[in-house]
Amino acid sequence: MTASRIHLAVACVFGSCGVGLWAWATHAGQPSAAIAAQMLLIHAAAIIGLTAARNGGLLPGRAAD
């Protein structure tokens, strides 16, 4: 499994957990859970964007040593 697939799988987990947590927070009236859900969704989008940038050649494949 390549690093890109692992990153995208993690982003999918973050996104689905964020949606579920946000739904629960909305129905249960838990504002702190809504904040956590937003963080999960934002990080899922960031992971997808950075993975796409890396695959498009905009970012190096690994960090400089």
Biotite code that builds the C-alpha atoms (Angstrom):
import biotite.structure as struc

atoms = struc.array([
    struc.Atom([0.000, 0.000, 0.000], chain_id="A", res_id=1, res_name="MET", atom_name="CA", element="C"),
    struc.Atom([1.431, 3.345, -1.004], chain_id="A", res_id=2, res_name="THR", atom_name="CA", element="C"),
    struc.Atom([1.684, 6.363, 1.266], chain_id="A", res_id=3, res_name="ALA", atom_name="CA", element="C"),
    struc.Atom([-0.936, 8.202, -0.800], chain_id="A", res_id=4, res_name="SER", atom_name="CA", element="C"),
    struc.Atom([-3.485, 5.464, -0.259], chain_id="A", res_id=5, res_name="ARG", atom_name="CA", element="C"),
    struc.Atom([-2.776, 5.375, 3.451], chain_id="A", res_id=6, res_name="ILE", atom_name="CA", element="C"),
    struc.Atom([-3.192, 9.152, 3.694], chain_id="A", res_id=7, res_name="HIS", atom_name="CA", element="C"),
    struc.Atom([-6.453, 9.048, 1.759], chain_id="A", res_id=8, res_name="LEU", atom_name="CA", element="C"),
    struc.Atom([-7.747, 6.194, 3.922], chain_id="A", res_id=9, res_name="ALA", atom_name="CA", element="C"),
    struc.Atom([-6.954, 8.209, 7.058], chain_id="A", res_id=10, res_name="VAL", atom_name="CA", element="C"),
    struc.Atom([-8.694, 11.243, 5.528], chain_id="A", res_id=11, res_name="ALA", atom_name="CA", element="C"),
    struc.Atom([-11.792, 9.124, 4.832], chain_id="A", res_id=12, res_name="CYS", atom_name="CA", element="C"),
    struc.Atom([-11.851, 7.946, 8.438], chain_id="A", res_id=13, res_name="VAL", atom_name="CA", element="C"),
    struc.Atom([-11.414, 11.522, 9.699], chain_id="A", res_id=14, res_name="PHE", atom_name="CA", element="C"),
    struc.Atom([-14.191, 12.739, 7.428], chain_id="A", res_id=15, res_name="GLY", atom_name="CA", element="C"),
    struc.Atom([-16.691, 10.037, 8.293], chain_id="A", res_id=16, res_name="SER", atom_name="CA", element="C"),
    struc.Atom([-16.001, 10.392, 12.019], chain_id="A", res_id=17, res_name="CYS", atom_name="CA", element="C"),
    struc.Atom([-16.357, 14.149, 11.702], chain_id="A", res_id=18, res_name="GLY", atom_name="CA", element="C"),
    struc.Atom([-19.735, 13.878, 9.980], chain_id="A", res_id=19, res_name="VAL", atom_name="CA", element="C"),
    struc.Atom([-21.014, 11.382, 12.528], chain_id="A", res_id=20, res_name="GLY", atom_name="CA", element="C"),
    struc.Atom([-19.724, 13.413, 15.450], chain_id="A", res_id=21, res_name="LEU", atom_name="CA", element="C"),
    struc.Atom([-21.230, 16.599, 14.057], chain_id="A", res_id=22, res_name="TRP", atom_name="CA", element="C"),
    struc.Atom([-24.627, 14.915, 13.630], chain_id="A", res_id=23, res_name="ALA", atom_name="CA", element="C"),
    struc.Atom([-24.489, 13.655, 17.193], chain_id="A", res_id=24, res_name="TRP", atom_name="CA", element="C"),
    struc.Atom([-23.391, 17.050, 18.500], chain_id="A", res_id=25, res_name="ALA", atom_name="CA", element="C"),
    struc.Atom([-26.252, 18.763, 16.685], chain_id="A", res_id=26, res_name="THR", atom_name="CA", element="C"),
    struc.Atom([-28.918, 16.404, 17.964], chain_id="A", res_id=27, res_name="HIS", atom_name="CA", element="C"),
    struc.Atom([-27.528, 16.128, 21.491], chain_id="A", res_id=28, res_name="ALA", atom_name="CA", element="C"),
    struc.Atom([-26.726, 19.818, 21.880], chain_id="A", res_id=29, res_name="GLY", atom_name="CA", element="C"),
    struc.Atom([-23.032, 19.305, 22.620], chain_id="A", res_id=30, res_name="GLN", atom_name="CA", element="C"),
    struc.Atom([-21.050, 22.361, 21.442], chain_id="A", res_id=31, res_name="PRO", atom_name="CA", element="C"),
    struc.Atom([-17.660, 20.900, 22.372], chain_id="A", res_id=32, res_name="SER", atom_name="CA", element="C"),
    struc.Atom([-18.327, 17.863, 20.194], chain_id="A", res_id=33, res_name="ALA", atom_name="CA", element="C"),
    struc.Atom([-19.213, 20.165, 17.304], chain_id="A", res_id=34, res_name="ALA", atom_name="CA", element="C"),
    struc.Atom([-15.801, 21.818, 17.633], chain_id="A", res_id=35, res_name="ILE", atom_name="CA", element="C"),
    struc.Atom([-14.102, 18.416, 17.543], chain_id="A", res_id=36, res_name="ALA", atom_name="CA", element="C"),
    struc.Atom([-16.158, 17.464, 14.482], chain_id="A", res_id=37, res_name="ALA", atom_name="CA", element="C"),
    struc.Atom([-15.085, 20.640, 12.687], chain_id="A", res_id=38, res_name="GLN", atom_name="CA", element="C"),
    struc.Atom([-11.445, 19.883, 13.445], chain_id="A", res_id=39, res_name="MET", atom_name="CA", element="C"),
    struc.Atom([-11.802, 16.369, 12.031], chain_id="A", res_id=40, res_name="LEU", atom_name="CA", element="C"),
    struc.Atom([-13.423, 17.670, 8.844], chain_id="A", res_id=41, res_name="LEU", atom_name="CA", element="C"),
    struc.Atom([-10.846, 20.416, 8.369], chain_id="A", res_id=42, res_name="ILE", atom_name="CA", element="C"),
    struc.Atom([-7.971, 17.986, 8.824], chain_id="A", res_id=43, res_name="HIS", atom_name="CA", element="C"),
    struc.Atom([-9.571, 15.487, 6.433], chain_id="A", res_id=44, res_name="ALA", atom_name="CA", element="C"),
    struc.Atom([-9.715, 18.180, 3.745], chain_id="A", res_id=45, res_name="ALA", atom_name="CA", element="C"),
    struc.Atom([-6.135, 19.220, 4.493], chain_id="A", res_id=46, res_name="ALA", atom_name="CA", element="C"),
    struc.Atom([-4.871, 15.648, 4.156], chain_id="A", res_id=47, res_name="ILE", atom_name="CA", element="C"),
    struc.Atom([-6.670, 15.225, 0.830], chain_id="A", res_id=48, res_name="ILE", atom_name="CA", element="C"),
    struc.Atom([-5.325, 18.543, -0.460], chain_id="A", res_id=49, res_name="GLY", atom_name="CA", element="C"),
    struc.Atom([-1.749, 17.839, 0.593], chain_id="A", res_id=50, res_name="LEU", atom_name="CA", element="C"),
    struc.Atom([-1.874, 14.343, -0.883], chain_id="A", res_id=51, res_name="THR", atom_name="CA", element="C"),
    struc.Atom([-3.151, 15.747, -4.187], chain_id="A", res_id=52, res_name="ALA", atom_name="CA", element="C"),
    struc.Atom([-0.419, 18.405, -4.162], chain_id="A", res_id=53, res_name="ALA", atom_name="CA", element="C"),
    struc.Atom([2.220, 15.776, -3.487], chain_id="A", res_id=54, res_name="ARG", atom_name="CA", element="C"),
    struc.Atom([0.956, 13.542, -6.281], chain_id="A", res_id=55, res_name="ASN", atom_name="CA", element="C"),
    struc.Atom([0.811, 16.543, -8.627], chain_id="A", res_id=56, res_name="GLY", atom_name="CA", element="C"),
    struc.Atom([4.470, 17.329, -8.014], chain_id="A", res_id=57, res_name="GLY", atom_name="CA", element="C"),
    struc.Atom([3.871, 20.523, -6.041], chain_id="A", res_id=58, res_name="LEU", atom_name="CA", element="C"),
    struc.Atom([5.429, 19.076, -2.879], chain_id="A", res_id=59, res_name="LEU", atom_name="CA", element="C"),
    struc.Atom([8.488, 16.871, -2.471], chain_id="A", res_id=60, res_name="PRO", atom_name="CA", element="C"),
    struc.Atom([7.944, 13.170, -1.901], chain_id="A", res_id=61, res_name="GLY", atom_name="CA", element="C"),
    struc.Atom([9.747, 13.229, 1.439], chain_id="A", res_id=62, res_name="ARG", atom_name="CA", element="C"),
    struc.Atom([11.005, 15.803, 3.830], chain_id="A", res_id=63, res_name="ALA", atom_name="CA", element="C"),
    struc.Atom([14.531, 17.063, 3.338], chain_id="A", res_id=64, res_name="ALA", atom_name="CA", element="C"),
    struc.Atom([17.097, 15.369, 5.544], chain_id="A", res_id=65, res_name="ASP", atom_name="CA", element="C"),
])
